[in-house]
Protein backbone atom coordinates (compact mmCIF):
# COMPACT_ATOMS: atom_id res chain seq x y z
CA UNK A 1 0.00 0.00 0.00
CA UNK A 2 1.28 3.46 -0.90
CA UNK A 3 -0.98 5.24 1.54
CA UNK A 4 -1.31 4.86 5.29
CA UNK A 5 -3.57 6.68 7.73
CA UNK A 6 -2.44 7.76 11.19
CA UNK A 7 -4.55 9.35 13.91
CA UNK A 8 -3.20 12.62 15.31
CA UNK A 9 -5.61 13.82 17.99
CA UNK A 10 -8.94 13.75 16.25
CA UNK A 11 -7.54 14.52 12.81
CA UNK A 12 -6.54 11.55 10.62
CA UNK A 13 -3.39 12.11 8.57
CA UNK A 14 -3.09 10.27 5.29
CA UNK A 15 0.49 9.90 4.09
CA UNK A 16 1.17 9.15 0.45
CA UNK A 17 4.55 7.44 0.59
CA UNK A 18 4.88 7.21 -3.19
CA UNK A 19 4.43 10.97 -3.50
CA UNK A 20 6.89 11.56 -0.66
CA UNK A 21 9.52 9.38 -2.31
CA UNK A 22 9.00 11.15 -5.63
CA UNK A 23 9.33 14.57 -3.97
CA UNK A 24 12.52 13.46 -2.21
CA UNK A 25 14.05 12.25 -5.47
CA UNK A 26 13.24 15.57 -7.14
CA UNK A 27 14.84 17.54 -4.30
CA UNK A 28 17.84 15.19 -4.27
CA UNK A 29 18.33 15.60 -8.03
CA UNK A 30 18.18 19.39 -7.77
CA UNK A 31 20.71 19.50 -4.93
CA UNK A 32 23.18 17.06 -6.50
CA UNK A 33 22.95 18.65 -9.96
CA UNK A 34 23.54 22.22 -8.77
CA UNK A 35 26.76 23.59 -10.21
CA UNK A 36 28.51 26.93 -10.46
CA UNK A 37 28.65 28.08 -14.07
CA UNK A 38 31.67 30.10 -15.14
CA UNK A 39 30.64 33.57 -16.28
CA UNK A 40 32.41 33.08 -19.60
CA UNK A 41 30.12 30.15 -20.41
CA UNK A 42 26.91 32.17 -20.05
CA UNK A 43 25.40 32.98 -23.43
CA UNK A 44 23.69 36.33 -22.87
CA UNK A 45 20.12 35.06 -23.12
CA UNK A 46 17.73 36.89 -20.83
CA UNK A 47 15.76 35.35 -17.97
CA UNK A 48 12.23 36.73 -17.61
CA UNK A 49 12.04 39.02 -14.57
CA UNK A 50 9.07 37.02 -13.29
CA UNK A 51 11.25 33.93 -12.95
CA UNK A 52 13.85 35.87 -11.00
CA UNK A 53 11.08 37.15 -8.73
CA UNK A 54 10.04 33.53 -8.15
CA UNK A 55 13.60 32.70 -7.08
CA UNK A 56 13.61 35.63 -4.67
CA UNK A 57 10.30 34.39 -3.24
CA UNK A 58 11.98 31.04 -2.57
CA UNK A 59 14.76 32.90 -0.78
CA UNK A 60 12.16 34.49 1.48
CA UNK A 61 11.27 31.04 2.84
CA UNK A 62 14.69 30.34 4.32
CA UNK A 63 14.85 29.36 8.02
CA UNK A 64 15.21 32.36 10.30
CA UNK A 65 15.63 32.49 14.09
CA UNK A 66 13.15 34.86 15.65
CA UNK A 67 11.69 35.51 12.20
CA UNK A 68 14.19 38.30 11.70
CA UNK A 69 14.38 37.49 7.95
CA UNK A 70 17.85 39.09 7.69
CA UNK A 71 18.22 39.02 3.90
CA UNK A 72 18.22 41.87 1.39
CA UNK A 73 18.79 41.49 -2.33
CA UNK A 74 19.89 44.12 -4.84
CA UNK A 75 18.91 43.06 -8.37
CA UNK A 76 20.60 44.35 -11.51
CA UNK A 77 19.76 43.62 -15.13
CA UNK A 78 20.08 45.37 -18.48
CA UNK A 79 21.71 48.78 -18.38
CA UNK A 80 21.80 48.73 -14.58
CA UNK A 81 23.94 45.59 -14.68
CA UNK A 82 26.35 47.19 -17.13
CA UNK A 83 26.57 50.31 -14.97
CA UNK A 84 27.26 48.23 -11.87
CA UNK A 85 30.13 46.50 -13.68
CA UNK A 86 31.71 49.86 -14.49
CA UNK A 87 31.09 51.23 -11.00
CA UNK A 88 32.55 48.11 -9.41
CA UNK A 89 35.65 48.35 -11.58
CA UNK A 90 36.04 52.08 -10.86
CA UNK A 91 35.72 51.55 -7.11
CA UNK A 92 38.29 48.77 -7.16
CA UNK A 93 40.67 50.88 -9.23
CA UNK A 94 40.25 53.83 -6.88
CA UNK A 95 41.24 51.94 -3.72
CA UNK A 96 44.08 49.99 -5.29
CA UNK A 97 47.57 51.50 -4.86
CA UNK A 98 48.82 52.83 -8.18
CA UNK A 99 51.73 50.38 -8.34
CA UNK A 100 49.32 47.43 -7.95
CA UNK A 101 46.68 48.50 -10.45
CA UNK A 102 46.14 46.10 -13.33
CA UNK A 103 44.17 46.93 -16.45
CA UNK A 104 43.25 43.24 -16.75
CA UNK A 105 41.58 43.27 -13.33
CA UNK A 106 39.71 46.46 -14.17
CA UNK A 107 38.40 45.03 -17.43
CA UNK A 108 37.43 41.75 -15.79
CA UNK A 109 35.35 43.45 -13.10
CA UNK A 110 33.80 45.79 -15.63
CA UNK A 111 32.71 42.99 -17.94
CA UNK A 112 31.93 40.18 -15.47
CA UNK A 113 28.22 40.50 -16.12
CA UNK A 114 28.33 40.93 -19.89
CA UNK A 115 26.98 37.43 -20.60
CA UNK A 116 24.76 37.20 -17.52
CA UNK A 117 21.07 38.05 -17.45
CA UNK A 118 20.75 39.23 -13.86
CA UNK A 119 22.98 39.98 -10.90
CA UNK A 120 21.69 39.59 -7.35
CA UNK A 121 23.82 41.03 -4.56
CA UNK A 122 22.94 39.09 -1.41
CA UNK A 123 23.20 40.89 1.91
CA UNK A 124 22.78 39.91 5.53
CA UNK A 125 20.88 42.91 6.84
CA UNK A 126 21.52 43.12 10.57
CA UNK A 127 18.39 43.78 12.59
CA UNK A 128 17.90 45.37 15.98
CA UNK A 129 17.33 42.16 17.96
CA UNK A 130 20.68 41.79 19.72
CA UNK A 131 19.60 38.47 21.21
CA UNK A 132 20.08 36.87 17.81
CA UNK A 133 23.82 36.17 17.30
CA UNK A 134 25.37 37.51 14.11
CA UNK A 135 26.38 34.01 13.00
CA UNK A 136 22.73 32.93 13.01
CA UNK A 137 21.76 35.87 10.81
CA UNK A 138 24.58 35.03 8.39
CA UNK A 139 23.42 31.41 8.35
CA UNK A 140 19.82 32.42 7.63
CA UNK A 141 20.79 34.77 4.79
CA UNK A 142 23.12 32.10 3.35
CA UNK A 143 20.24 29.61 3.42
CA UNK A 144 18.24 32.16 1.43
CA UNK A 145 21.04 32.26 -1.13
CA UNK A 146 21.01 28.47 -1.37
CA UNK A 147 17.27 28.59 -2.05
CA UNK A 148 17.98 30.87 -5.00
CA UNK A 149 20.70 28.58 -6.35
CA UNK A 150 18.56 25.45 -6.03
CA UNK A 151 15.55 27.15 -7.54
CA UNK A 152 17.69 28.32 -10.46
CA UNK A 153 18.94 24.77 -11.01
CA UNK A 154 15.37 23.47 -11.06
CA UNK A 155 14.50 26.13 -13.67
CA UNK A 156 17.48 25.31 -15.88
CA UNK A 157 19.14 28.62 -15.04
CA UNK A 158 22.92 28.83 -14.64
CA UNK A 159 24.31 30.55 -11.56
CA UNK A 160 27.63 31.73 -10.19
CA UNK A 161 28.08 32.86 -6.57
CA UNK A 162 31.05 35.23 -6.59
CA UNK A 163 32.95 36.68 -3.65
CA UNK A 164 35.50 38.50 -5.79
CA UNK A 165 36.25 42.15 -6.32
CA UNK A 166 34.99 44.37 -3.51
CA UNK A 167 32.47 41.87 -2.12
CA UNK A 168 33.98 42.01 1.36
CA UNK A 169 35.27 45.57 1.23
CA UNK A 170 33.63 48.59 2.95
CA UNK A 171 33.56 50.52 -0.32
CA UNK A 172 30.91 48.22 -1.79
CA UNK A 173 28.86 48.48 1.42
CA UNK A 174 29.00 52.25 1.11
CA UNK A 175 28.01 52.00 -2.56
CA UNK A 176 24.90 50.04 -1.53
CA UNK A 177 24.25 52.36 1.43
CA UNK A 178 24.47 49.50 3.92
CA UNK A 179 24.93 49.78 7.66
CA UNK A 180 28.20 48.99 9.46
CA UNK A 181 26.88 45.64 10.76
CA UNK A 182 25.46 44.49 7.43
CA UNK A 183 27.44 41.90 5.48
CA UNK A 184 27.57 41.29 1.73
CA UNK A 185 27.47 37.52 1.21
CA UNK A 186 28.21 37.52 -2.47
CA UNK A 187 27.35 38.50 -6.01
CA UNK A 188 25.05 35.95 -7.62
CA UNK A 189 25.13 36.03 -11.41
CA UNK A 190 22.24 34.33 -13.22
CA UNK A 191 21.97 33.43 -16.87
CA UNK A 192 21.82 30.60 -19.35
CA UNK A 193 24.62 28.40 -20.63
CA UNK A 194 24.91 26.00 -23.54
CA UNK A 195 27.39 23.83 -21.67
CA UNK A 196 26.32 20.50 -20.20
CA UNK A 197 26.21 20.13 -16.42
CA UNK A 198 29.61 18.98 -15.24
CA UNK A 199 29.95 15.82 -13.21
CA UNK A 200 29.79 16.43 -9.49
CA UNK A 201 32.88 16.12 -7.35
CA UNK A 202 33.65 16.17 -3.64
CA UNK A 203 37.12 15.71 -2.13
CA UNK A 204 35.75 13.65 0.74
CA UNK A 205 32.77 11.43 1.43
CA UNK A 206 29.92 12.52 3.64
CA UNK A 207 30.71 9.59 5.95
CA UNK A 208 34.05 11.19 6.79
CA UNK A 209 32.28 14.21 8.23
CA UNK A 210 29.33 12.59 9.95
CA UNK A 211 29.65 11.27 13.49
CA UNK A 212 26.84 9.12 14.87
CA UNK A 213 26.69 9.24 18.66
N, C-alpha and C positions, 0 to 999 in steps of 0.2 A: 504494500500500500504506500502511495506517495504522500497521502495526507493522514494526519493524526490529530485528534482533538484532545486538548487538555483543559481542565477546569481551573480558572483563576478567579477566586471569589465566586461570584455568581455569573461571571462572564466567560463562556467557553472560548478558547483560542484555537483556531484551526491553523495548523502549520503545513504548508505545502513544501515538502522537502525537495521535490524536484525543482521547484522554482528557486528555492534557496541555493541549491547546488549550482544552478545555471547562473544566478546572480553572482555567486562567488567566483565562478570561472571567468565571467566577464570582467569583474574587478581585478582578478589575478592577471588576466591578459593585459589589461590596461597598465597596471603597475609594472609588469615585467617587460613590456614593450616600450615603455617611456625611454626616450633617448634625448640627449642634447644634440641639436643640429648646428653645425658650424654655420656662421653667418654667411660665409662665402657660398654655401650650397643653397641658400634660399633663392627663389626664382623671381621675386618681385610681385607675384600675384597677390591680390588684395583680399583680405578676410572681411566679410561683411561686419560692420560695427555691431550688429545685433548678436552675432556669435561671440564677439569679445565681451559684450555685456553679459551674456550667459556664463562665460568663464568667471567673470568678476562676481556674479551671483553665487557661483559655487564657492568662491573664496570666502564669501560672507558667512558660509556655514562651517567654518573651521572651529575646532574646540577653543573655548576661551574661558579662563578662570574668572569668576565674578562677572561674566558677561561684559567685560570691558571692550571687547571687539577692537583690539589695538592695531588695526591695519588701515592704511591709506594707500591709494593707488593713483599715480599720475599717468595718464594715458596720452600717448602721442601717436599721430598718424599723419600721412600726407605732408603738407608743408611744415606743420609743427614738428614732425619727426626730423625733417631735414634741418630745421632751425636749431633743434636741440643738439644735433650732431655738431653743428658749427659752434654753438655756444659751449658745449662740452670741451671741444678741442681748444677753443680760445681760453677757457678757464684753466685748462691743464697747462697750456703754453705760458700763461701769465704767472703761474706759481712755480714753474720749473726754472731753476737757475740757468742763466744764459748758456753756460758751458755744457749743460746737460740736455739742452733742447734738441730734439730730433724731428726733422720734417716728416719722417716716416710715421712717427707716433702721432703727430698732429693729423696727418691725412687719414690714418687708421681710425682715430676717434671721430673725425669728421664724417667719415663714410661708413661707419659700422652699420648703420641702419638702412643703407641704400637699397638692399634687397629684401628687407623685412617689410611687413605690412603694418605692424603696430609695435610700439614699445610701451611696456608697463613698468614704471619705477615703483617698486614695492617698499613700503615704509612701515616700521613699527612706530606708531604714534603713541607716545607715552601719555597715559591718562593721569588723573589726579589721585587715584586710589593708591596710596603708598603701601598699603598692606599687600598688594600684589607685587611680588619680586620682579625685577626687570627681566630676568631670564625666562620667566613664565610668559611675559608679554612677547619676547622675541620668539619663543617657541610657538605661541599662538599665531603670530603673523607669518612665521615660516610655514606652519601648517596651511595657512591660507594660500601661500605661494604654491605649495605642493598640489592643492586642489586645482589651481589654474593649470599647472603642468599636466596633471592627469586628465583634466577635462580636455585640454588641447590635444593630447594623444588620442583620446576617444573620438575627437572630431576630425582626426587626420591632419591636424595643424602641427607644424614644426615649432620647436621652442628652444631658446638658449638663455640660460640664467647666467648673466655676467656679473662679475664683481670687479671688473677692471676700471681703468681710468680713475675718476674721482669718486667712485662709489662710496669709499669710506673716508673721504676727506671733508672737512668742514665747509669748503667752498661750494660743494654741491648741495649741502644742507642749506646754506645761505641762499643759493640760487632757487631752491624750492620753498624758501621761507619756512623752514622747519624750526622747531624748538631745540634747545641744547640737549635735551634728553631723548629726542627722537633719533631713530637709527634707520639708515637706508640699508635694506637687506639685499638689494641687487637690482639690476636692469634686466627685465625679461623681454627678449625680442621674440615676436611671433610672426610666422609667415608660412609659406609653403615650400616644399623641396621636392625635387624629382628623384632624389636619391633614395634607395631602398633603406629600410631600417637596419642598422648594423646589429650584428649579433651581440647579445648582452655579455658582460664580463664583470666578475668580481674577483678581487685578489685573494679573498678568503671565502670560506663557507660560513653559512649562518650558524652552523653547529659550533664553530670555533668561538663565537661571541654570545652564545646562549648558555646560561648556567641554571640548570634545574636544581632546586633546593628541596 
